[in-house]
């Protein structure tokens, strides 16, 4: 069997640079590597509703934003199946069966769920759907028999929980499901890109994001107001590179060829860092360099987005076809699952014959 990818995003906003380094960019590379038999990219609207139940309009509006972001970074519907989670009801069915295999205390120990409960002030009233979303995420992954899940490191506990569910299912009902592996970003600077204010994560509510669809001017402003070293007051002062957001971004995005193109005074990033540490290199120059690199990367994405924005009905059609295709695959897995769980009553002619015999007293 070939390798299969499944991954996805909650449609709660446009996608940003954190998504790009954390997983989107990698997905495109993986898609084009030809190493994977199938690639499924899911817009996780049902999961988004687990903490936005009262705001379906937000989820609805962001489906198309996320789809446009996918297409504009180079996810190609001819190579990858893009689909909407809620349009594959088999995922709910599978989640329901998995719920029997997971304990409440195990869910309570899931570190991602723990932090998210705190972030959302859910401590005293956690919606059951939200609490159990790791189970539904296990269904997302296993319904496609995914071998490989490329995601950011914050998703590690989800994949671990999925693997446990697979092992439990297979040991109770017989070998049916595939145990997936997580595929983390390869550049350690990309594991978690901080927000432009230096806070741990890019997040819409913190207003510290650079969106893939931002204008060139928006991006420039964000870069020029980025958090650096608060003690680097004058150009001549020695500066710190660690914890300096501009340098964290350079670690993530700068490549050797950028020096010849935008900053020939230096041969590589180490030289820039040395100069900054010694003193005598101002933040503005480093920020301008970062801005050039980001603009070079984002410009073609923006241009492709503009093209797709002219074809919105076609984009919905891509999602519809993708969802139909995904549904067929998930339905095939569900047939295996029902057989393993012995709830395939009408598929099993032997069962009916056996029962008939039993009741005849034979
Ligand atoms: N939890 C993921 C996020 O918040 C989105 C997601 C839902 C997902 N189902 C998935 C990711 C399955 C990978 C695999 O970004």
Boltz pocket constraint, residues with backbone or C-beta under 6 A from the ligand:
constraints:
  - pocket:
      binder: B
      contacts: [[A, 6], [A, 7], [A, 8], [A, 9], [A, 10], [A, 44], [A, 47], [A, 136], [A, 137], [A, 140], [A, 141], [A, 149], [A, 150], [A, 151], [A, 155]]
      max_distance: 6.0
